[in-house]
Amino acid sequence: MAQEPFLMYSAMMSTQRRLVWLYATSDGDKEQEASTYINRLTQQFDLKAQHFLALPTPELTELDQFVGSPASTLAHLVMVNRLP
């Protein structure tokens, strides 16, 4: 537990281009809040939260937010393909 801030710092400093923080905003029944760690980062660097769609829609042209690992990108493509 005492090494947790160091581990987070190491993870943040290992990026080469950008750092993306993701967290669920709902567990289906109730709204969830960001962790205290994320809240401190947003306050320290005066950042604004950005909200994204959970799934792409067929007419969406900006798809950067849905591109990740090969497995997650393929999963998004399969889900969109199944939409009526």
C-alpha positions as CSV (number, residue, x, y, z in Angstrom):
1,M,0.0,0.0,0.0
2,A,2.8,2.4,0.8
3,Q,4.4,1.8,-2.6
4,E,1.1,2.6,-4.5
5,P,2.0,6.2,-5.3
6,F,5.4,5.1,-6.6
7,L,3.8,2.5,-8.8
8,M,1.4,5.0,-10.3
9,Y,4.2,7.5,-10.9
10,S,6.2,4.8,-12.7
11,A,3.3,3.8,-14.8
12,M,2.6,7.4,-15.8
13,M,6.2,8.1,-16.7
14,S,6.6,5.1,-18.9
15,T,4.3,6.5,-21.6
16,Q,5.7,7.8,-24.9
17,R,2.9,9.8,-26.4
18,R,-0.1,10.3,-24.1
19,L,-1.7,9.0,-20.9
20,V,-5.3,8.0,-20.9
21,W,-7.2,7.4,-17.7
22,L,-10.4,5.3,-17.9
23,Y,-13.0,4.4,-15.3
24,A,-16.6,3.2,-15.4
25,T,-19.1,5.9,-14.6
26,S,-21.9,3.4,-13.8
27,D,-22.1,-0.1,-12.6
28,G,-25.6,-0.5,-14.1
29,D,-27.5,0.4,-11.0
30,K,-25.8,3.5,-9.6
31,E,-23.4,6.2,-10.7
32,Q,-19.8,5.8,-9.8
33,E,-17.2,8.5,-9.1
34,A,-13.6,8.8,-10.1
35,S,-11.0,7.7,-7.6
36,T,-9.4,10.3,-5.3
37,Y,-6.2,9.8,-7.3
38,I,-7.9,10.9,-10.5
39,N,-9.5,13.8,-8.7
40,R,-6.2,15.0,-7.4
41,L,-4.6,14.8,-10.9
42,T,-7.4,16.7,-12.5
43,Q,-7.2,19.4,-9.8
44,Q,-3.4,19.7,-9.9
45,F,-3.2,20.0,-13.7
46,D,-6.6,21.8,-14.2
47,L,-7.9,19.1,-16.5
48,K,-11.5,18.7,-17.6
49,A,-13.1,15.3,-17.8
50,Q,-14.0,14.1,-21.3
51,H,-16.9,11.8,-21.8
52,F,-17.0,9.2,-24.6
53,L,-19.6,6.8,-25.9
54,A,-19.4,3.2,-24.7
55,L,-19.9,1.8,-28.2
56,P,-19.4,3.3,-31.7
57,T,-22.5,4.0,-33.9
58,P,-22.4,3.1,-37.6
59,E,-22.6,6.7,-38.7
60,L,-19.7,7.9,-36.5
61,T,-16.7,9.1,-38.4
62,E,-14.2,9.8,-35.6
63,L,-13.3,6.4,-34.3
64,D,-10.0,7.1,-32.4
65,Q,-11.7,6.7,-29.0
66,F,-12.6,3.1,-29.9
67,V,-9.1,2.0,-31.1
68,G,-7.1,0.2,-28.5
69,S,-5.6,-3.2,-28.3
70,P,-6.2,-5.5,-31.3
71,A,-8.7,-7.5,-29.2
72,S,-10.7,-4.5,-27.9
73,T,-10.8,-2.9,-31.4
74,L,-12.1,-6.1,-32.9
75,A,-14.7,-6.4,-30.2
76,H,-16.0,-2.9,-31.0
77,L,-16.1,-3.8,-34.7
78,V,-18.1,-7.0,-34.0
79,M,-20.6,-5.1,-31.8
80,V,-21.2,-2.4,-34.5
81,N,-21.6,-5.1,-37.1
82,R,-24.4,-6.7,-35.1
83,L,-26.4,-3.5,-34.8
84,P,-29.6,-3.4,-37.0
